[in-house]
Amino acid sequence: MPEFEQIYADINTLPEEAQILLLDFIKLLKKCYPKPEPENHGEEKSLYEKFEETGLIGCCSVEENLSTSYKEILANTLVTKYDYR
């Protein structure tokens, strides 16, 4: 790969301060363009796994049985909130 050899030679001719700036820029680019994750051999991650990776699981506190009692809780909340109507 002659291009990389030329780039390497060009970087070596830069002053140390410029090389440090270049390394910082490369780190920034790595953050903006992360490597794609390897394939799971046809297995797609579950929705739970995707939410867990993003940190959304556990980011708020709610009632444990909210998935089964949400209608009752919502009705009570709305009555309390709009009781004056």
Backbone as JSON, one array per atom type, in Angstrom:
{
  "sequence": "MPEFEQIYADINTLPEEAQILLLDFIKLLKKCYPKPEPENHGEEKSLYEKFEETGLIGCCSVEENLSTSYKEILANTLVTKYDYR",
  "N": [[0.83, -1.18, 0.0], [1.24, 1.7, -1.14], [0.19, 4.26, -0.72], [-0.28, 4.56, 2.03], [2.26, 4.38, 3.01], [3.37, 6.73, 2.02], [1.75, 8.59, 3.34], [2.49, 8.05, 5.98], [5.18, 8.8, 5.87], [4.86, 11.52, 5.34], [3.59, 12.37, 7.69], [5.6, 11.93, 9.55], [7.32, 13.99, 8.91], [6.15, 16.2, 9.96], [5.99, 18.68, 12.61], [6.18, 17.86, 16.14], [3.99, 18.88, 17.63], [2.02, 19.2, 15.65], [1.69, 16.54, 14.92], [0.53, 15.53, 17.25], [-1.88, 16.94, 17.23], [-2.97, 15.8, 14.94], [-3.31, 13.15, 15.78], [-5.26, 13.57, 17.76], [-7.34, 14.42, 16.12], [-7.79, 12.09, 14.66], [-8.73, 10.41, 16.71], [-11.13, 11.72, 17.27], [-12.47, 11.31, 14.84], [-12.74, 8.53, 14.95], [-14.59, 8.29, 17.01], [-16.81, 9.48, 15.85], [-17.27, 7.85, 13.66], [-17.76, 4.89, 14.31], [-16.54, 1.49, 14.32], [-18.3, -0.95, 12.44], [-20.32, -3.35, 14.09], [-19.52, -6.84, 14.44], [-21.2, -9.34, 12.48], [-23.96, -11.34, 13.68], [-24.07, -13.93, 12.81], [-26.49, -14.35, 11.45], [-28.28, -14.14, 13.54], [-30.44, -11.92, 14.97], [-30.32, -9.23, 17.3], [-32.28, -9.13, 20.27], [-35.04, -6.97, 21.11], [-34.86, -6.18, 23.75], [-32.08, -6.53, 24.24], [-31.05, -4.58, 22.53], [-32.07, -2.2, 23.66], [-30.83, -2.38, 26.15], [-28.13, -2.09, 25.46], [-28.1, 0.58, 24.62], [-28.52, 1.87, 26.96], [-31.01, 2.53, 27.86], [-32.56, 0.92, 29.44], [-33.52, 0.81, 32.73], [-33.33, 3.51, 33.11], [-35.29, 5.01, 34.23], [-37.74, 5.19, 36.87], [-40.46, 3.2, 37.61], [-43.68, 1.75, 38.41], [-43.64, -1.71, 39.29], [-45.48, -3.49, 38.14], [-46.43, -2.17, 35.91], [-46.86, -2.78, 33.21], [-49.1, -4.37, 33.2], [-50.98, -2.98, 34.66], [-51.32, -0.46, 33.62], [-53.52, 0.93, 32.53], [-55.3, 1.37, 34.65], [-53.67, 2.91, 36.35], [-53.18, 5.13, 34.71], [-55.81, 6.1, 34.41], [-56.4, 6.86, 37.07], [-54.45, 8.81, 37.44], [-55.18, 10.72, 35.54], [-57.7, 11.5, 36.49], [-56.98, 12.66, 38.9], [-55.38, 14.71, 37.95], [-57.06, 16.22, 36.25], [-59.3, 16.86, 37.79], [-60.84, 19.09, 38.31], [-62.54, 19.61, 36.19]],
  "CA": [[0.0, 0.0, 0.0], [2.13, 2.86, -1.23], [-0.43, 5.49, -0.22], [-0.08, 4.63, 3.47], [3.68, 4.65, 3.24], [3.56, 8.16, 1.76], [1.11, 9.32, 4.45], [3.35, 7.86, 7.14], [6.37, 9.64, 5.67], [4.44, 12.92, 5.5], [3.31, 12.61, 9.11], [6.9, 11.99, 10.24], [8.0, 15.26, 8.64], [5.45, 17.25, 10.7], [6.46, 18.9, 13.98], [5.51, 17.03, 17.15], [2.69, 19.48, 17.97], [1.1, 18.89, 14.56], [1.4, 15.11, 15.01], [-0.41, 15.37, 18.36], [-3.17, 17.42, 16.72], [-3.46, 14.8, 14.0], [-3.8, 12.02, 16.58], [-6.53, 13.99, 18.36], [-8.33, 14.42, 15.05], [-8.1, 10.68, 14.36], [-9.58, 9.94, 17.81], [-12.45, 12.31, 17.05], [-13.09, 10.6, 13.72], [-13.12, 7.19, 15.41], [-15.82, 8.43, 17.79], [-17.9, 9.82, 14.92], [-17.47, 6.75, 12.73], [-17.32, 3.66, 14.97], [-16.49, 0.28, 13.5], [-19.54, -1.73, 12.51], [-20.2, -4.55, 14.92], [-19.53, -8.06, 13.63], [-22.51, -9.97, 12.32], [-24.29, -12.37, 14.66], [-24.31, -15.17, 12.07], [-27.91, -14.47, 11.14], [-29.11, -13.92, 14.72], [-30.62, -10.5, 15.27], [-30.45, -8.98, 18.73], [-33.64, -8.88, 20.73], [-35.32, -5.58, 21.44], [-34.31, -5.96, 25.09], [-30.63, -6.36, 24.13], [-30.79, -3.29, 21.89], [-32.32, -1.16, 24.67], [-29.81, -2.5, 27.19], [-26.9, -1.51, 24.91], [-28.21, 2.04, 24.56], [-28.61, 2.41, 28.31], [-32.36, 2.97, 28.16], [-33.15, 0.08, 30.47], [-33.14, 1.26, 34.05], [-33.09, 4.96, 33.14], [-36.36, 5.67, 34.96], [-38.34, 4.34, 37.89], [-41.92, 3.09, 37.49], [-44.25, 0.63, 39.15], [-43.19, -2.99, 38.76], [-46.51, -4.13, 37.34], [-46.97, -1.15, 35.02], [-47.29, -3.35, 31.93], [-50.44, -4.97, 33.33], [-51.92, -2.09, 35.34], [-51.14, 0.91, 33.13], [-54.8, 1.6, 32.29], [-55.81, 1.82, 35.95], [-52.8, 3.98, 36.82], [-53.44, 6.28, 33.86], [-57.13, 6.63, 34.75], [-56.27, 7.53, 38.36], [-53.62, 10.0, 37.25], [-55.95, 11.72, 34.8], [-58.74, 12.0, 37.39], [-56.31, 13.55, 39.84], [-54.84, 15.87, 37.24], [-58.14, 17.03, 35.67], [-60.46, 16.73, 38.67], [-61.61, 20.33, 38.34], [-63.41, 19.71, 35.02]],
  "C": [[0.88, 1.25, 0.0], [1.51, 4.13, -0.67], [-0.15, 5.65, 1.28], [1.38, 4.92, 3.82], [3.99, 6.14, 3.04], [2.95, 8.99, 2.89], [1.98, 9.23, 5.7], [4.59, 8.75, 7.05], [6.03, 11.11, 5.86], [4.2, 13.27, 6.96], [4.63, 12.75, 9.88], [7.64, 13.29, 9.99], [7.34, 16.43, 9.39], [6.1, 17.47, 12.06], [5.61, 18.1, 14.97], [4.13, 17.57, 17.51], [1.64, 19.16, 16.9], [0.73, 17.4, 14.57], [0.4, 14.83, 16.12], [-1.81, 15.82, 17.94], [-3.8, 16.41, 15.77], [-4.0, 13.58, 14.73], [-5.13, 12.35, 17.25], [-7.65, 13.97, 17.33], [-8.75, 13.0, 14.69], [-9.0, 10.09, 15.44], [-11.01, 10.46, 17.65], [-13.18, 11.6, 15.91], [-13.53, 9.2, 14.12], [-14.4, 7.23, 16.22], [-17.01, 8.68, 16.88], [-18.26, 8.67, 14.0], [-16.99, 5.45, 13.36], [-17.33, 2.48, 13.99], [-17.84, -0.41, 13.56], [-19.31, -2.99, 13.32], [-20.24, -5.79, 14.04], [-20.93, -8.67, 13.58], [-22.7, -11.08, 13.34], [-24.61, -13.7, 13.99], [-25.8, -15.39, 11.86], [-28.83, -14.23, 12.32], [-29.22, -12.42, 14.98], [-30.82, -10.34, 16.77], [-31.91, -8.72, 19.08], [-33.8, -7.41, 21.05], [-34.76, -5.23, 22.82], [-32.81, -5.71, 25.03], [-30.27, -5.01, 23.51], [-30.99, -2.14, 22.89], [-31.25, -1.19, 25.76], [-28.49, -1.89, 26.72], [-26.94, 0.02, 24.92], [-28.31, 2.67, 25.93], [-30.0, 2.88, 28.68], [-33.03, 2.13, 29.24], [-32.62, 0.55, 31.82], [-32.93, 2.76, 34.14], [-34.23, 5.71, 33.84], [-36.96, 4.68, 35.95], [-39.86, 4.37, 37.74], [-42.39, 1.9, 38.32], [-43.85, -0.68, 38.49], [-44.2, -3.63, 37.82], [-47.15, -3.16, 36.34], [-47.48, -1.74, 33.71], [-48.67, -3.97, 32.01], [-51.45, -4.01, 33.96], [-51.87, -0.66, 34.82], [-52.46, 1.64, 32.93], [-55.37, 2.16, 33.6], [-54.98, 3.01, 36.46], [-53.02, 5.25, 36.01], [-54.77, 6.92, 34.2], [-57.07, 7.4, 36.07], [-55.48, 8.83, 38.24], [-54.41, 11.1, 36.56], [-57.05, 12.32, 35.66], [-58.14, 13.0, 38.37], [-55.86, 14.84, 39.15], [-55.95, 16.8, 36.75], [-59.42, 16.95, 36.5], [-61.37, 17.94, 38.63], [-62.59, 20.43, 37.17], [-64.77, 19.12, 35.25]]
}
